[in-house]
Amino acid sequence: MNIDFAHIGTVLADTVAVVENNPILNISIFIAFVCVTMFIVVRASKNNKSAADYYAGGRSFSGTQNGFAISGDYLSAASFLGIVGAIAINGYDGFLYSIGFLVAWLVALLLVAELMRNTGKFTMADVLSFRLKQRPVRMAAATTTLAVCFFYLLAQMAGAGGLVSLLLGINDKVGQSLVVAVVGVLMIVYVLIGGMKGTTWVQIIKAWLLIGAAFAMTLWVLALNGFDFSQVLQHAMDASEKGAAVLAPGLQYGGKEIDFLSLGMALVLGTAGLPHVLMRFYTVPTAKEARKSVVWSIWLIGAFYIFTLVLGYGAAALVGPEVIQNAPGKVNSAAPLLALQLGGPVLLGFVSAIAFATILAVVAGLAITAAASFAHDIYGSVIKKGKTDPETEVKVGKVTVVVLGVIAIAGGIGVQGQNIAFLVALAFAVAASANLPTILYSLYWKKFTTRGAVWSMYGGLASSLLLIFFSPVVSGTPTSLFGEGVNFAWFPLQNPGIVSIPLGFFLGWLGSVTAREKEDPVLAAEMEVRSLTGHGAEAAVEH
């Protein structure tokens, strides 16, 4: 079937008008999603009777269910809107994000996921402090966890406001701020009522919707081109003023190879240190189910990123790069505009609702992780020195959710209209620089010490924060947080990963080899057995 491209240039005004002026359908579909998921969350909350129920869903989810939930937690709005837009505009270089995120997921699964699930109880700090001194390690791990969750959460909240101009046609600051507040309030309600069980079901439903919609749109694009992907590529080349360059590397990162390498290191290695992703493995009852969830998540996430390749080039072919860049939301508008081109306002409405559902599911996962980290690690283990009961920890966790939600709403409103790329970069850079070295050393190096863990986590956190603050992302360029009028940038790269990640590993090694006190070899042996076999994984981590 041949595509008529002659009218593409004339539909720009109509297309933008439809996107801006048809919010009722979009809102209606989103409200339907909220109502259905809220009903499920309330039903799930009736079985929340213990800390294990609230933080780990009672370890009652099957491998298949957890595989979908992991997919729902991992595939953020950036994966759907951002990557499709990047491919539509920059072709091959945009698809590198898909490759990077998929490789990152495989690194997380192969190196840390099952071992951490077998060793821990509720949080990442359970693993890192297992054979080390509890209080300093838990405090450091909780600090880095809260930092990652907060900046990731802030980026998602701000992203929700930014999408409003495209999806709901609300362009004023007050309207966008209201949407940020609504997302924050819904997040608080989901987590307060449902805990990990409710959050998991929200993520499962969202995964079905997101992957299902991407699959349907992929088939639709291929059907319009006689199921010949080469025709999609040819039409994308014809529609772009860059021609065949969209099929070759270099459009986005030509001459910026070191910058791309630094970003790639942060993405690939940072995923294995994202606490809210790793926490999902505590929701299954056995190591066998954990492995099953790994298989499901690999297939689902891998398939989704293949879909983004078709959708990105499909958007370039059917909508056109110029239309995308001139629409509200710019690059992020590619997937919604493709939906509009394929199925009109109804399909656009579904895609709009799914985009918001995606943000909602991710922020709920971040909130439950931050709540568990503060209540279990800081309050229970550091402040109360382990002398508290699980019910009190859960109450503290719920208070943490409310406080975090209010702060996230205020922060999300505060950064509206600003460059929020530094928030996402900061989350991944902190995870890769502060969390991953300590995780790998704890799991694989018997001579790792408390000093090494503390130096690595605080050093990785401080270096990534410092380098981001003095990078072009914050000042010195037109797209910087403070604009080009203010310039205190001396670090040349957009992401600090290429410096801060090796530094985190180095500090972990240096702290361990210079430590006078060596750790208990019996605990090290016990941790090795537990991580490899899963024996005692459900037992409390106390020593």
C-alpha positions in Angstrom: 0.0 0.0 0.0 1.5 3.3 -1.0 1.4 6.3 1.3 0.3 9.7 0.1 3.0 12.1 1.4 1.8 15.1 -0.6 -0.6 16.4 2.1 1.9 16.0 5.0 3.0 19.6 4.9 -0.6 20.9 4.8 -1.8 19.1 7.9 0.6 20.9 10.3 -1.9 23.5 11.5 -4.8 21.1 11.7 -2.7 18.5 13.5 -1.5 20.9 16.2 -5.0 22.2 16.5 -6.4 18.8 17.1 -3.7 18.0 19.7 -4.3 21.2 21.5 -8.1 21.4 21.4 -9.3 17.8 22.0 -8.5 17.3 25.7 -11.8 15.9 26.8 -11.3 12.5 25.3 -7.8 12.3 26.6 -8.9 13.2 30.1 -11.8 10.8 30.0 -9.6 7.8 29.1 -7.1 8.8 31.8 -9.8 9.1 34.4 -11.1 5.6 33.4 -7.6 4.2 33.9 -7.4 5.9 37.3 -10.8 4.5 38.4 -10.0 1.0 37.3 -6.5 1.0 39.0 -7.8 2.6 42.1 -10.5 -0.1 42.5 -7.8 -2.8 42.1 -5.5 -1.0 44.6 -8.2 -0.8 47.2 -9.0 -4.5 46.7 -5.2 -5.4 47.0 -4.8 -3.3 50.1 -7.2 -5.5 52.1 -4.4 -8.1 52.4 -1.7 -5.6 53.6 -1.2 -7.0 57.2 2.6 -6.8 57.6 5.7 -5.0 56.6 6.4 -7.7 54.0 3.0 -7.1 52.5 3.4 -3.4 52.3 7.0 -3.2 51.1 7.3 -6.5 49.1 3.7 -7.3 48.2 3.9 -10.3 50.6 6.2 -11.9 48.1 3.0 -13.2 46.6 3.5 -12.4 42.9 4.2 -15.0 40.3 7.2 -14.7 38.0 5.0 -13.8 35.1 3.2 -11.1 37.0 6.4 -9.7 38.3 7.9 -9.8 34.8 5.1 -7.5 33.6 5.5 -5.3 36.7 9.2 -5.0 36.1 8.5 -3.9 32.5 6.0 -1.4 33.8 8.5 0.0 36.3 11.4 0.1 33.8 9.6 1.5 30.7 9.1 5.1 31.6 7.6 7.9 29.5 11.1 8.6 28.2 11.2 5.2 26.7 8.0 5.7 24.8 7.8 9.4 23.9 11.5 10.3 24.1 13.0 7.4 22.2 10.4 7.4 19.4 10.9 11.1 19.0 14.7 10.7 19.0 14.5 8.1 16.2 12.1 10.1 14.2 14.4 13.1 14.3 17.9 11.6 14.4 17.4 8.1 13.1 20.2 5.7 13.9 21.5 7.9 16.8 18.1 7.9 18.4 17.9 4.1 18.3 21.1 4.0 20.3 19.0 4.9 23.4 16.9 1.8 22.8 20.0 -0.3 22.5 21.5 1.3 25.6 18.5 0.8 27.8 18.2 -2.8 26.7 21.9 -3.6 27.3 21.6 -1.8 30.7 18.7 -4.1 31.6 20.7 -7.2 30.7 23.7 -5.9 32.8 21.4 -5.4 35.8 19.9 -8.9 35.4 23.1 -10.8 34.9 25.2 -9.1 37.5 23.0 -8.1 40.4 19.3 -8.8 40.3 19.0 -12.4 41.5 21.9 -12.2 43.9 20.4 -9.1 45.5 17.0 -10.7 45.7 18.4 -13.8 47.5 20.4 -11.7 50.0 18.0 -8.8 50.8 14.7 -8.3 52.6 13.1 -5.1 51.5 15.8 -2.6 50.3 19.2 -2.3 48.6 20.7 -1.4 52.0 19.9 -4.9 53.3 22.4 -6.3 50.9 25.1 -3.7 51.3 25.1 -3.9 55.1 24.7 -7.7 55.3 28.3 -8.4 56.2 29.4 -4.8 57.1 28.7 -2.5 59.9 25.0 -1.8 59.9 24.5 1.9 60.8 27.1 3.7 58.6 26.4 1.5 55.6 22.6 1.7 55.9 22.8 5.5 56.3 25.0 5.9 53.3 22.9 3.5 51.2 19.6 5.2 52.2 21.1 8.6 51.4 22.0 7.5 47.9 18.7 5.7 47.4 16.8 8.8 48.4 18.9 11.0 46.1 18.3 8.7 43.1 14.6 8.4 43.8 14.1 12.1 44.4 15.8 13.3 41.3 14.2 10.6 39.2 10.8 11.4 40.7 11.3 15.2 40.2 12.1 14.6 36.5 8.9 12.4 36.1 6.8 15.0 37.8 8.2 17.9 35.8 7.8 15.7 32.6 4.1 15.3 33.4 3.6 19.0 33.4 5.6 19.3 30.2 3.5 16.8 28.4 0.3 18.7 29.2 0.8 21.3 26.4 0.9 18.4 23.9 -1.6 15.9 25.2 -4.3 18.1 26.9 -3.8 21.4 25.2 -3.1 23.3 28.5 -0.3 25.8 27.8 -0.4 28.0 30.9 1.8 27.5 34.0 -1.2 27.2 36.3 -2.7 24.4 34.3 0.6 22.5 34.1 1.2 23.0 37.8 -2.3 21.6 38.5 -1.5 18.5 36.5 1.8 18.0 38.4 -0.2 18.3 41.7 -2.8 15.7 40.4 -0.1 13.2 39.5 1.5 13.7 42.9 -1.7 13.3 44.9 -2.6 10.1 42.9 0.9 8.8 43.6 0.4 9.4 47.3 -3.0 7.7 47.4 -1.8 4.7 45.4 1.1 4.1 47.7 -0.6 4.9 51.0 -3.6 2.6 50.2 -2.0 -0.2 48.2 1.7 -0.4 49.2 3.8 -2.6 47.0 0.8 -4.8 46.1 -1.2 -1.8 44.7 1.8 -0.3 43.0 2.6 -3.6 41.4 -0.9 -4.0 39.9 -0.7 -0.4 38.6 2.6 -1.3 36.9 1.2 -4.6 35.5 -1.8 -2.8 33.9 0.4 0.0 32.6 2.7 -2.5 31.0 -0.1 -4.3 29.2 -1.4 -0.9 27.9 2.0 0.5 26.9 3.4 -2.6 25.2 0.0 -3.5 23.7 -0.4 0.0 22.2 3.2 0.0 20.9 2.6 -3.4 19.3 -0.7 -2.4 17.7 0.8 0.8 16.3 3.8 -1.1 15.0 1.6 -3.6 13.1 -0.4 -0.6 11.8 2.7 1.1 10.4 4.0 -2.1 8.9 0.6 -2.9 7.4 0.5 0.5 5.6 3.9 -0.4 4.1 3.0 -3.9 3.1 4.9 -5.3 6.1 8.1 -4.3 4.4 10.3 -2.4 6.9 12.6 -1.3 4.1 9.7 0.7 2.8 9.3 2.4 6.1 13.0 3.3 6.1 12.7 4.6 2.5 9.7 6.8 3.3 11.5 8.1 6.4 14.5 9.1 4.2 12.2 10.8 1.7 10.4 12.8 4.4 13.6 14.0 6.1 15.7 16.8 4.7 18.7 14.8 6.0 18.0 12.0 3.6 20.0 8.8 3.9 21.9 10.3 6.9 18.9 9.2 9.2 20.0 5.6 8.6 23.7 6.2 9.5 25.4 7.2 12.8 26.5 10.7 13.5 23.4 13.0 13.2 23.1 13.6 17.0 26.5 12.5 18.4 28.9 13.3 15.5 31.9 14.9 17.1 30.6 14.3 20.6 31.8 10.7 21.0 33.2 11.3 24.5 30.0 12.9 25.6 28.0 10.0 24.3 30.4 7.5 25.9 29.9 9.2 29.3 26.1 9.2 28.9 26.2 5.6 27.8 28.2 4.5 30.8 25.7 6.2 33.1 22.7 4.6 31.4 24.1 1.1 31.1 25.7 0.9 34.5 23.2 3.2 36.3 20.2 0.9 35.7 21.9 -1.9 37.8 22.0 0.6 40.7 18.4 2.0 40.4 16.8 1.0 43.8 13.2 1.1 42.5 14.0 -1.5 39.8 16.0 -3.8 42.0 13.3 -3.7 44.7 10.9 -5.4 42.4 12.8 -8.7 42.8 11.7 -8.8 46.5 8.1 -9.4 45.5 8.4 -13.0 44.4 8.4 -16.0 46.8 11.3 -18.0 45.4 14.5 -17.7 43.4 12.9 -19.8 40.7 10.1 -17.3 40.3 12.7 -14.5 40.3 14.4 -16.1 37.3 11.0 -16.6 35.6 10.3 -12.9 36.0 13.7 -12.1 34.5 12.8 -14.2 31.4 9.4 -12.4 31.0 10.9 -9.0 31.5 13.7 -9.5 29.0 11.2 -10.6 26.3 8.7 -7.7 27.1 11.3 -5.0 27.3 13.3 -6.3 24.3 10.2 -6.4 22.2 9.2 -2.9 23.2 12.5 -1.5 22.1 12.2 -3.2 18.8 8.8 -1.6 18.4 10.3 1.9 19.0 12.5 1.4 15.9 9.4 0.9 13.7 7.4 3.6 15.5 10.3 6.2 15.3 10.9 5.7 11.6 7.2 5.4 11.1 6.6 8.8 12.7 9.3 10.2 10.5 7.6 8.8 7.4 3.9 9.4 8.2 4.2 12.6 10.2 7.5 14.1 9.1 10.4 15.6 11.2 9.3 19.2 10.5 5.8 18.6 11.8 7.1 16.9 14.9 9.6 19.7 15.7 7.0 22.4 15.2 4.3 20.7 17.3 3.8 21.4 21.0 6.1 19.1 22.9 8.5 19.0 20.0 10.5 15.7 19.9 8.2 14.2 22.5 5.2 14.7 20.2 6.3 12.0 17.7 4.4 9.0 19.2 1.2 11.0 19.9 1.2 12.6 16.4 1.8 9.1 14.8 -1.2 7.9 16.8 -3.3 10.8 15.5 -2.2 10.1 11.9 -3.0 6.4 12.2 -6.2 6.4 14.3 -7.4 9.9 14.7 -8.4 11.5 18.1 -9.5 8.2 19.6 -6.1 6.5 19.3 -4.4 9.8 20.3 -6.6 9.7 23.4 -5.4 6.2 24.3 -1.8 7.1 23.7 -2.2 10.3 25.8 -3.8 8.4 28.7 -1.1 5.7 28.5 1.7 8.4 28.6 0.2 9.7 31.9 -0.4 6.2 33.2 3.3 5.5 32.5 4.4 8.5 34.6 2.0 7.5 37.3 3.2 3.9 37.6 6.9 5.0 37.6 6.4 7.7 40.3 4.5 5.2 42.5 7.3 2.7 42.3 9.8 5.4 43.2 7.7 6.6 46.2 7.4 3.1 47.7 11.1 2.6 47.3 12.0 5.9 49.0 9.5 5.1 51.8 11.0 1.7 52.4 14.5 3.1 52.4 13.8 5.8 55.0 11.5 3.8 57.3 13.5 0.5 57.2 17.1 1.8 56.9 17.2 5.2 58.5 14.4 5.1 61.0 14.4 1.4 61.9 18.1 0.6 61.8 19.9 3.9 62.4 17.6 6.0 64.6 16.0 3.2 66.5 19.0 0.9 66.2 16.9 -2.0 65.2 14.6 -1.8 68.2 11.3 -1.1 66.5 8.5 -3.2 65.2 7.5 -3.6 61.5 4.1 -1.9 62.1 5.8 1.3 63.3 8.2 1.2 60.3 5.2 1.0 57.9 3.6 4.0 59.6 6.8 5.9 59.3 7.0 4.8 55.6 3.5 6.2 55.0 4.4 9.5 56.5 7.5 9.5 54.3 5.3 9.0 51.2 3.2 12.1 52.1 6.2 14.3 52.8 8.0 13.1 49.7 4.9 13.6 47.6 4.5 17.2 48.8 8.2 17.9 48.1 8.0 16.3 44.7 4.9 18.3 43.7 6.6 21.6 44.8 9.8 20.6 43.0 8.0 19.5 39.9 6.1 22.8 39.8 9.3 24.8 40.5 11.2 23.4 37.4 8.3 23.8 34.9 9.6 25.1 31.7 13.2 24.4 32.6 15.7 21.9 31.2 15.0 18.7 33.2 17.6 16.6 31.4 20.0 17.2 34.3 17.6 15.5 36.7 17.5 12.3 34.7 21.2 12.4 34.2 21.8 13.0 37.8 19.6 10.0 38.8 21.5 7.6 36.6 24.9 9.1 37.4 24.3 8.8 41.1 23.1 5.3 40.7 26.1 4.2 38.6 28.7 6.1 40.7 27.5 5.6 44.2 25.3 2.4 44.2 26.7 0.1 41.6 30.4 -0.1 42.8 29.2 -0.9 46.4 26.7 -3.5 45.1 29.3 -5.3 43.0 32.0 -5.2 45.6 29.5 -6.5 48.3 28.4 -9.4 46.1 31.7 -10.4 44.6 34.7 -9.2 46.7 35.2 -10.9 50.1 37.8 -8.2 51.2 35.3 -5.3 50.8 35.0 -3.3 54.0 32.7 -0.8 55.7 35.1 2.0 55.0 35.2 1.1 51.3 31.4 1.1 51.1 31.0 4.5 52.8 33.8 6.1 50.8 32.4 4.7 47.5 28.8 5.7 48.2 29.4 9.2 49.5 32.3 9.8 47.1 30.3 8.7 44.1 27.3 10.8 45.2 29.4 13.9 45.8 31.4 13.7 42.6 28.4 13.2 40.4 26.5 16.1 42.1 29.5 18.3 41.8 30.3 17.6 38.2 26.7 17.9 37.1 26.4 21.3 38.8 29.5 22.6 37.0 28.5 21.1 33.6 26.9 22.8 30.6 23.6 21.1 31.6 23.3 23.7 34.4 24.8 26.8 33.0 26.5 28.4 30.0 24.3 27.3 27.0 20.9 28.3 25.7 19.4 24.9 26.9 21.0 25.0 30.3 19.0 25.2 33.5 20.1 28.8 34.1 20.5 29.7 30.5 23.6 31.1 28.8 23.4 34.4 30.7 24.9 32.6 33.7 28.1 30.6 33.1 30.0 28.8 35.8 30.5 25.5 33.9 34.1 24.2 33.9 33.3 20.5 33.3 32.9 20.1 29.6 30.6 17.0 29.4 26.8 16.7 29.7 27.1 13.7 32.0 29.8 13.0 34.6 29.6 9.2 34.3 33.0 8.7 32.6 34.7 10.4 35.6 32.4 9.7 38.6 31.8 6.0 37.9 35.5 5.0 37.9 36.0 7.2 40.9 33.3 5.4 42.8 35.0 2.1 42.1 38.4 3.5 43.0 37.2 4.9 46.3 35.6 1.5 47.2 38.9 -0.2 46.5 41.0 2.4 48.3 38.8 2.5 51.4 38.9 -1.3 51.7 42.7 -1.8 51.2 43.5 1.0 53.7 41.0 -0.1 56.4 42.5 -1.4 59.6 39.5 -3.5 60.7 38.6 -6.4 58.4 35.1 -7.7 58.1 33.8 -11.0 59.6 34.7 -13.8 57.1 31.8 -15.9 58.5 29.3 -13.3 57.4 31.0 -13.0 54.0 30.7 -16.7 53.5 27.1 -16.7 54.6 26.3 -13.9 52.2 27.9 -15.8 49.3 25.9 -18.9 50.0 22.7 -17.0 50.4 23.2 -14.9 47.2 24.0 -18.0 45.1 21.4 -20.4 46.5 18.6 -18.2 47.8 18.7 -20.1 51.1 17.2 -17.9 53.9 16.2 -15.1 51.5 12.9 -14.6 53.2 14.5 -14.4 56.7 15.1 -11.2 58.4 18.5 -9.7 57.8 19.7 -9.1 61.3 23.1 -9.6 62.9 
